[in-house]
Amino acid sequence: MKWTKRSVLELIAVVAMAAVVATLGILEYRWTGEISQAEQARMEGALDASVKNFSQEFSYDFDRLCESFEISPETPGASAESQVLSRYTTWIKTTSRSGFVDGVFVWEVGDRQKEALKSLDLDSKQFQDASWPARLEPLRQLLGAEAHKLGSPMAEHDAAYYPWTFDEQTPALFRPIFAASPENSGSAAQRAGTVRPAGFLIVEMNGSFLRRVYLPELVDRHFGQLDFATAVRAAKPPYTALYATDNFPASITAPDAQVNLIDSVSEEARRRGHPLVESSAPNRQWQLVAEQRSGSLGAAEGSWRRVNLAIGLGLLSILAGSLVLVFSVARRAERFASLQMQFIAGVSHELCTPLAVISSAVENLADGVVDNPKQIEEYAGILKDQGGRLEKLLDQVLLLASGKIERSEYDRRPIDVGTIAEQSLSRSEPMLRDAEFMVEKRISEGLPMVEADPEAVAKCVENLISNAIKYCGPTHWLSVRAAAVNGSQSPEVQLSVEDKGMGIPAEDLPHIFEPFYRVQAVRDGQIRGVGLGLHLVKRMMEGMGGSVTVSSELGRGTSFVLHFPVPAANGTSKGLNEAHTSRH
């Protein structure tokens, strides 16, 4: 390859741009990484804040409920029922969460014969004797076990801070009710404030209100602006969900955020100096969990980063591609300009030669230099030949100038390719005879009809014959064959024009159908032509739905084959076997 100043400058520009693109790519990768980390930190901060705010509001509401129903160990003249009723009446007037409570019960525990369940009628505000509802039977068993643990008296101070228990299954809050021991009345123990368990206060919560109103409101208030799926579920498997947003992965074991809500309520109670709240079982404790909808914060950050990297690298690729395109267009423009100059030079030469001959012959005739009838006949032949040469050249130029020839511009009709080939040979016979060519013609009988423009097919054949004559070398031999064969995809008629001339180098074969392209050896040999004939053959064949192929061996000749697809109606076995019967 010969290096020019322009080539060196282009190489430097390409290397510089490649370095710029690579640098920008590295900066894009680092910048996107930093932005991704910052975005992930922002999302984590927003998630932590939302979880904390949700937990705080939940804890405050539950602690206020527990605080409203705290009753101290009884003193003379004040029954447990009256204290509970007073507490409930005060709570219902001050709370905005009246839907929390679905029922209030006092279970008096003593001898088996003295056990009694009393239910608070929320409308009449009076306690009434009641039997255990079926829905509270699991809670009754839990309370029985709790009562068994509380058999011995305890100090009044300890009783005042005895924790609440939250039964998540019911759901309900319960806490022991204490009373002074009658056997210790007036004793030192009583004076010291010793009490015994006398029953349980049960605050049954409205599960439907929690699932459909309370928890959805909290989630919407604290997670509404975040793209996170949330749920309130059991802390351990099986993960039974009290509430979950759409598309929450129920079986997820490592969410982006989680907090045990009952523990949070207990921490709020501790901070406010009230009795703690304990879960009835660690595996059933309510837990708030949140998960990024794309899978996890890490997955969301990775997806976001990949998208931004793809966009950034895509833009850089477009930039690099644009540079390559600019150089490519510049090269093509330069090559096109060179081809145009070659075309103009070739056309000028092709025009000047016959015009000079015609002009000289006309001057001789006009000046009376030629007056012999035989000479006049010879001059007439010269004028005819040179006029035909001009006509052919102008025909090629006009065909090229007409732009892309569409299929609709051809007069396509059923034709016999063999007949067209024979007619083209007849029209080319004077030229072949003058060049002393030996012609071998093999046109099969009964060829299938194909759809093509007869004039265009004739021009293709005559162009190929003219090329064979032009590049024949020392061997003046030409073969024209037509046969029906089974093509690679469908039956077709193949018309070949073969010579034993100079041949085409292998590196030039992919380019010979390009406009203005001429092999270097042809240009060096100053063989006339402008490089349009083969280009027009290819364009006309493709415009008619056919194709042209070439095979050549340097120094041994070239074969051009015109391929005409046989319509389905004609695609029979007739004529599809190679025939070698000549028509002459």
C-alpha positions in Angstrom: 0.0 0.0 0.0 1.3 3.4 -1.0 1.1 5.9 1.8 0.1 9.4 0.9 0.0 12.6 3.0 -3.8 12.3 3.1 -3.7 8.7 4.2 -1.3 9.5 7.0 -3.6 12.4 8.1 -6.6 10.2 8.0 -4.9 7.5 10.0 -3.9 10.1 12.6 -7.4 11.4 12.8 -8.8 7.8 13.2 -6.3 7.0 16.0 -7.0 10.3 17.7 -10.8 9.8 17.5 -10.4 6.2 18.7 -8.4 7.5 21.7 -11.1 10.1 22.4 -13.9 7.6 22.2 -12.0 5.1 24.4 -11.3 7.9 27.0 -14.9 9.0 26.9 -16.0 5.4 27.3 -13.8 5.0 30.4 -15.1 8.2 31.9 -18.7 7.2 31.1 -18.1 3.9 32.9 -16.7 5.5 36.0 -19.2 8.4 36.0 -22.1 5.9 35.6 -20.7 3.8 38.4 -20.5 6.8 40.7 -24.0 8.0 39.8 -25.3 4.4 40.3 -23.7 4.3 43.8 -25.2 7.7 44.6 -28.6 6.6 43.3 -28.4 3.4 45.3 -27.5 5.3 48.4 -30.4 7.7 47.8 -32.8 4.8 47.4 -31.5 3.1 50.5 -31.9 6.3 52.4 -35.4 6.8 51.2 -36.3 3.2 52.0 -34.8 3.4 55.5 -36.8 6.7 56.1 -40.0 5.1 54.9 -39.6 2.0 56.9 -38.7 4.0 60.0 -41.7 6.3 59.6 -44.1 3.4 59.0 -42.8 1.6 62.1 -43.0 4.7 64.2 -46.6 5.5 63.2 -47.6 1.8 63.7 -45.9 1.7 67.1 -47.5 4.9 68.2 -51.0 3.8 67.3 -50.7 0.4 69.0 -49.0 1.9 72.1 -51.8 4.5 72.4 -54.3 1.7 72.3 -52.5 -0.3 75.0 -52.1 2.8 77.1 -55.8 3.6 76.8 -56.7 0.2 78.3 -54.2 0.1 81.1 -55.9 -0.6 84.4 -54.1 -0.6 87.8 -54.6 -3.4 90.4 -58.1 -2.9 91.8 -58.7 -0.8 94.8 -61.9 -1.1 97.0 -65.0 0.2 95.2 -63.6 0.0 91.7 -64.3 -3.1 89.7 -62.3 -4.3 86.6 -65.4 -3.9 84.4 -65.9 -0.3 85.4 -62.3 0.7 84.8 -62.3 -1.0 81.4 -65.5 0.7 80.4 -64.2 4.1 81.6 -61.0 3.5 79.6 -62.8 2.5 76.5 -65.2 5.4 76.7 -62.2 7.8 76.9 -60.4 6.1 74.1 -63.3 6.1 71.7 -63.7 9.9 72.1 -60.1 10.7 71.4 -58.9 8.2 68.8 -59.0 8.5 65.1 -58.6 4.7 64.8 -61.9 3.6 66.2 -62.0 0.8 63.7 -59.1 -0.9 65.5 -61.3 -2.5 68.2 -63.8 -5.2 67.3 -64.5 -6.4 70.8 -63.6 -6.0 74.5 -63.8 -8.9 77.0 -63.0 -9.6 80.7 -62.3 -13.2 81.6 -62.5 -13.7 85.3 -60.3 -16.6 86.4 -60.7 -18.4 89.8 -61.9 -21.9 90.6 -63.2 -23.8 87.6 -66.8 -23.1 88.8 -66.1 -19.4 89.0 -64.7 -18.7 85.5 -66.7 -16.2 83.6 -66.4 -14.3 80.3 -67.9 -10.9 80.1 -68.3 -9.0 76.8 -68.6 -5.3 76.4 -71.5 -4.2 74.3 -69.9 -1.4 72.2 -73.3 0.2 71.6 -74.9 0.1 75.1 -71.5 0.4 76.8 -72.3 -2.4 79.3 -70.7 -5.7 80.1 -72.7 -8.8 79.6 -72.2 -12.5 80.4 -71.0 -14.3 77.2 -69.8 -17.7 76.1 -66.5 -18.1 74.2 -67.0 -17.4 70.5 -65.6 -20.1 68.2 -63.2 -17.6 66.6 -61.6 -17.0 70.1 -61.1 -20.6 71.0 -57.3 -20.6 70.0 -57.0 -17.5 72.2 -58.7 -19.2 75.1 -56.2 -22.0 75.0 -53.4 -19.5 75.0 -54.9 -17.6 78.0 -55.2 -20.9 79.9 -51.5 -21.5 79.5 -50.8 -17.9 80.5 -53.0 -18.2 83.6 -51.2 -21.3 84.7 -47.9 -19.4 84.7 -49.4 -16.6 86.8 -50.5 -18.7 89.8 -48.4 -17.0 92.5 -48.9 -13.4 93.9 -46.6 -10.6 92.8 -45.7 -7.1 93.9 -48.1 -4.4 92.8 -45.3 -2.5 91.0 -44.5 -5.6 88.9 -48.2 -6.1 88.1 -48.6 -2.5 87.0 -45.8 -3.0 84.3 -46.7 -6.6 83.4 -46.5 -6.7 79.6 -49.2 -7.0 77.1 -49.3 -10.0 74.8 -50.3 -9.7 71.2 -51.9 -12.7 69.6 -51.3 -12.2 65.9 -53.6 -15.1 64.9 -56.8 -13.7 66.3 -55.6 -10.8 66.3 -56.0 -9.5 69.9 -54.1 -7.8 72.8 -54.5 -9.3 76.2 -53.1 -8.5 79.7 -53.7 -10.0 83.2 -56.1 -8.3 85.6 -54.7 -8.2 89.2 -56.6 -8.0 92.5 -55.6 -7.9 96.2 -55.2 -11.4 97.8 -58.1 -11.8 100.4 -56.1 -14.2 102.5 -53.5 -11.4 103.0 -56.0 -8.7 103.8 -54.6 -6.4 106.5 -51.4 -8.3 106.6 -47.9 -7.0 105.9 -48.1 -8.5 102.5 -51.1 -6.4 101.6 -49.6 -3.3 103.1 -46.5 -4.0 100.9 -48.8 -4.1 97.8 -49.0 -7.7 96.9 -51.6 -8.7 94.3 -52.7 -11.9 92.5 -54.0 -12.5 89.0 -57.7 -12.4 88.8 -58.4 -12.7 85.1 -57.5 -11.2 81.7 -58.5 -8.1 79.7 -58.9 -9.0 76.1 -59.0 -6.3 73.3 -60.0 -8.0 70.1 -58.8 -6.1 67.0 -60.6 -5.8 63.7 -58.5 -7.8 61.2 -60.5 -6.7 58.2 -60.0 -3.0 59.2 -56.3 -3.7 59.5 -56.0 -5.4 56.2 -58.2 -3.2 54.1 -57.9 0.2 55.6 -55.2 0.8 58.1 -52.2 -1.0 56.6 -52.9 0.2 53.0 -53.1 3.8 54.2 -49.8 3.5 56.0 -48.1 1.9 53.0 -49.5 4.5 50.6 -48.4 7.3 52.9 -44.9 6.1 53.5 -44.1 4.1 50.3 -46.3 5.8 47.8 -43.5 7.7 46.1 -41.1 4.7 46.1 -41.0 1.8 43.6 -41.1 -0.8 46.3 -43.4 -3.8 47.0 -44.3 -4.1 50.7 -46.0 -6.6 52.9 -46.8 -7.2 56.6 -46.3 -10.9 57.2 -45.2 -13.4 59.7 -41.5 -13.0 60.7 -40.6 -16.7 59.9 -41.7 -19.4 57.5 -44.4 -20.1 56.6 -44.7 -16.4 55.6 -48.4 -15.8 56.1 -49.1 -12.3 54.9 -51.7 -10.1 56.7 -51.3 -7.5 53.8 -49.2 -7.3 50.7 -49.0 -5.0 47.7 -49.4 -6.3 44.2 -46.6 -8.5 42.8 -44.9 -8.9 46.2 -42.6 -12.0 46.1 -44.2 -13.8 49.0 -41.4 -16.3 49.6 -38.5 -13.8 49.6 -36.1 -14.5 52.5 -33.7 -11.5 52.1 -35.7 -8.4 51.4 -34.2 -4.9 51.0 -35.6 -3.8 54.3 -37.5 -5.5 57.2 -38.5 -4.6 60.7 -40.4 -6.5 63.5 -43.4 -4.3 64.2 -44.3 -5.7 67.6 -40.7 -5.2 68.8 -41.1 -1.6 67.6 -44.3 -1.2 69.6 -42.5 -2.5 72.6 -39.6 -0.1 72.1 -42.2 2.8 71.9 -43.8 1.6 75.1 -40.5 1.5 76.8 -39.6 5.0 75.7 -43.0 6.3 77.0 -42.8 4.4 80.3 -45.7 2.0 79.6 -45.9 -1.8 79.9 -44.1 -3.6 77.0 -45.9 -5.5 74.2 -44.7 -9.0 73.5 -45.5 -11.3 70.5 -47.4 -14.6 71.3 -44.8 -16.5 69.3 -41.5 -15.4 67.6 -42.4 -17.1 64.3 -45.8 -15.3 64.1 -44.6 -11.8 65.0 -45.7 -9.2 62.4 -42.9 -8.0 60.2 -42.8 -5.2 57.7 -40.8 -6.1 54.6 -40.0 -4.1 51.5 -38.4 -5.2 48.2 -37.5 -3.2 45.1 -40.0 -4.2 42.3 -37.2 -5.0 39.9 -35.9 -7.7 42.3 -33.7 -5.9 44.8 -31.9 -2.6 45.3 -28.7 -4.1 43.9 -30.6 -5.5 40.9 -32.3 -2.1 40.3 -29.0 -0.3 40.5 -27.4 -2.7 38.2 -30.3 -2.5 35.7 -30.2 1.3 35.9 -26.4 1.3 35.4 -26.6 -1.0 32.4 -29.3 1.1 30.8 -27.2 4.3 31.2 -24.1 2.5 30.1 -25.9 1.2 27.0 -27.2 4.7 26.2 -23.8 6.3 26.7 -21.8 3.7 24.8 -24.5 3.8 22.1 -24.0 7.5 21.6 -20.2 7.0 21.6 -20.6 4.2 19.0 -22.7 6.5 16.9 -20.0 9.1 17.2 -17.3 6.6 16.2 -19.6 5.3 13.4 -20.2 8.8 12.1 -16.4 9.4 11.9 -16.0 6.1 10.0 -18.9 7.1 7.7 -17.4 10.5 7.1 -14.1 8.9 6.0 -15.9 6.3 4.0 -18.0 8.9 2.2 -15.0 11.0 1.6 -13.1 8.0 0.1 -16.2 7.1 -2.0 -16.6 10.7 -3.2 -12.9 10.8 -4.1 -13.2 7.5 -5.9 -16.4 8.6 -7.6 -14.7 11.8 -8.7 -11.8 9.7 -10.1 -14.2 7.4 -11.9 -16.1 10.4 -13.3 -12.8 11.8 -14.6 -12.0 8.4 -16.1 -15.5 8.2 -17.6 -15.2 11.7 -19.1 -11.8 10.9 -20.5 -13.0 7.6 -21.8 -16.1 9.0 -23.4 -14.1 11.9 -24.9 -11.7 9.4 -26.4 -14.5 7.2 -27.6 -16.3 10.2 -29.2 -13.2 11.9 -30.6 -12.0 8.8 -32.5 -15.1 8.1 -34.6 -15.8 11.8 -35.0 -12.3 12.4 -36.3 -12.7 9.5 -38.8 -16.2 10.8 -39.8 -14.9 14.4 -40.2 -11.9 13.3 -42.3 -14.1 11.1 -44.5 -16.7 13.8 -45.0 -13.9 16.4 -45.9 -12.4 14.0 -48.4 -15.8 13.5 -50.0 -16.6 17.2 -50.0 -13.3 18.2 -51.5 -13.6 15.6 -54.2 -10.6 13.7 -53.1 -12.6 10.5 -53.3 -14.5 10.2 -56.6 -14.0 6.5 -57.4 -17.3 4.5 -56.8 -15.3 1.8 -55.0 -13.7 4.3 -52.7 -17.0 6.0 -52.1 -18.5 2.6 -51.1 -15.5 2.0 -48.8 -16.0 5.5 -47.3 -19.7 4.8 -46.8 -18.8 1.6 -44.9 -16.4 3.5 -42.7 -19.1 6.2 -42.0 -21.6 3.5 -41.2 -19.3 1.6 -38.8 -18.2 4.8 -37.0 -21.8 6.0 -36.8 -22.8 2.6 -35.2 -20.0 3.0 -32.8 -21.2 6.4 -31.7 -24.8 5.2 -31.5 -23.8 2.3 -29.2 -21.8 4.6 -26.9 -24.6 7.2 -26.7 -27.1 4.4 -26.0 -25.0 3.2 -23.1 -24.6 6.7 -21.6 -28.3 7.4 -21.9 -29.1 4.1 -20.2 -26.8 5.0 -17.3 -28.1 8.6 -17.1 -31.7 7.3 -16.9 -31.0 6.2 -13.3 -32.3 3.0 -11.7 -34.4 1.0 -14.1 -37.4 -0.4 -12.4 -39.1 -3.7 -13.3 -42.2 -1.8 -14.5 -40.2 0.0 -17.2 -39.6 -3.2 -19.1 -41.9 -4.7 -21.7 -41.8 -8.1 -20.1 -43.6 -10.9 -22.0 -43.0 -14.6 -22.8 -40.1 -15.0 -25.1 -37.8 -17.7 -26.4 -34.3 -16.9 -25.2 -32.8 -19.1 -28.0 -34.4 -17.0 -30.7 -33.1 -13.8 -29.1 -29.6 -15.3 -29.0 -29.7 -16.2 -32.6 -31.0 -12.8 -33.6 -28.2 -11.1 -31.6 -25.6 -13.3 -33.3 -27.0 -12.4 -36.7 -26.7 -8.6 -35.9 -23.2 -9.1 -34.6 -22.1 -11.3 -37.6 -20.4 -8.4 -39.5 -18.4 -7.5 -36.5 -17.5 -11.1 -35.8 -16.6 -11.7 -39.4 -14.3 -8.6 -39.5 -12.6 -9.8 -36.4 -12.2 -13.3 -37.9 -13.9 -15.0 -35.0 -14.8 -18.7 -35.0 -18.3 -19.0 -33.4 -19.6 -22.1 -31.7 -23.4 -22.0 -31.2 -25.2 -24.5 -29.1 -28.9 -23.5 -28.5 -31.1 -26.3 -27.2 -34.4 -27.1 -28.9 -37.7 -26.5 -27.1 -36.5 -24.1 -24.4 -39.2 -23.1 -21.9 -40.6 -19.6 -22.4 -39.4 -17.0 -19.9 -40.7 -13.5 -19.1 -38.3 -10.8 -20.2 -38.0 -7.7 -22.4 -36.7 -9.0 -25.8 -34.9 -5.7 -26.6 -33.1 -5.6 -23.2 -32.1 -9.3 -23.6 -30.7 -8.6 -27.0 -28.7 -5.6 -25.6 -27.3 -7.8 -22.9 -26.2 -10.5 -25.4 -24.7 -8.0 -27.8 -22.8 -6.3 -25.0 -21.3 -9.6 -24.0 -20.4 -10.5 -27.6 -18.8 -7.0 -28.0 -16.8 -7.5 -24.8 -15.6 -10.9 -26.0 -14.4 -9.4 -29.3 -12.7 -6.5 -27.5 -10.8 -8.6 -25.0 -10.2 -11.7 -27.2 -6.5 -11.6 -27.2 -4.8 -13.8 -29.8 -7.5 -16.5 -29.7 -10.5 -15.4 -31.8 -13.1 -17.9 -30.5 -16.6 -17.4 -29.1 -19.2 -19.7 -27.8 -22.9 -18.9 -27.3 -25.0 -21.5 -25.5 -28.6 -21.6 -24.3 -30.1 -24.5 -22.2 -32.7 -25.2 -19.6 -31.4 -26.5 -16.3 -32.5 -27.0 -12.7 -31.2 -24.0 -10.9 -30.3 -23.8 -7.2 -33.8 -22.7 -6.3 -36.0 -23.2 -9.4 -35.8 -24.2 -13.1 -34.2 -21.6 -15.3 -32.9 -20.9 -18.8 -29.2 -20.1 -18.9 -27.7 -18.2 -21.8 -23.9 -18.1 -21.8 -21.3 -16.2 -23.8 -17.8 -17.6 -23.4 -14.4 -16.6 -24.9 -10.8 -17.8 -24.6 -9.4 -14.4 -24.3 -7.2 -12.6 -21.8 -9.4 -13.4 -18.7 -10.0 -11.3 -15.6 -7.8 -11.4 -12.5 -9.5 -12.9 -9.4 -9.2 -9.7 -7.4 -11.1 -7.7 -10.1 -14.0 -10.2 -10.5 -16.1 -8.7 -7.6 -15.9 -5.2 -9.2 -16.4 -5.7 -12.9 -20.1 -4.9 -12.7 -19.5 -1.6 -11.1 -20.0 1.5 -13.3 -16.8 2.8 -14.9 -14.7 0.0 -13.5 -12.0 -1.2 -15.8 -9.3 -3.8 -15.1 -5.8 -2.3 -14.8 -4.4 -4.5 -17.5 -7.1 -3.2 -19.9 -6.3 0.4 -19.0 -2.6 -0.3 -19.5 -3.3 -1.9 -22.9 -5.3 1.2 -23.9 -8.2 -0.9 -25.0 -11.1 1.4 -25.7 -14.1 1.4 -23.5 -15.7 3.4 -20.6 -16.7 0.5 -18.2 -20.4 0.7 -18.7 -21.3 -2.4 -20.7 -21.2 -5.0 -17.9 -22.8 -2.6 -15.4 -25.8 -2.2 -17.8 -26.0 -5.9 -18.3 -26.3 -6.6 -14.6 -28.8 -3.8 -14.1 -31.0 -4.9 -17.0 -31.0 -8.5 -15.9 -31.9 -7.7 -12.3 -34.6 -5.3 -13.6 -36.2 -8.2 -15.5 -36.0 -10.5 -12.5 -33.0 -12.4 -13.6 -29.3 -12.3 -12.8 -25.8 -12.5 -14.4 -22.8 -14.5 -13.2 -19.2 -14.6 -14.3 -16.3 -17.1 -14.1 -12.9 -16.4 -15.4 -9.3 -17.6 -15.4 -6.5 -15.3 -16.2 -5.0 -16.0 -19.6 -7.6 -18.7 -20.4 -10.9 -16.9 -21.0 -14.1 -15.7 -19.4 -17.7 -17.0 -19.3 -20.7 -14.8 -18.6 -24.1 -16.6 -17.9 -27.5 -14.9 -18.0 -30.0 -16.6 -15.7 -33.7 -16.4 -16.6 -36.1 -18.0 -14.1 -38.8 -20.2 -15.6 -42.3 -19.2 -14.5 -44.1 -21.9 -12.4 -46.5 -22.7 -15.2 -43.6 -23.5 -17.5 -41.4 -25.2 -15.0 -41.9 -28.7 -16.5 -39.5 -31.4 -17.3 -39.6 -30.2 -20.9 -36.2 -28.6 -21.8 -34.7 -29.0 -18.4 -32.2 -31.5 -19.5 -29.0 -30.1 -21.0 -29.3 -30.4 -24.8 -26.5 -30.2 -27.2 -28.5 -30.1 -30.4 -27.5 -27.0 -32.4 -30.0 -25.0 -34.4 -27.7 -24.7 -37.4 
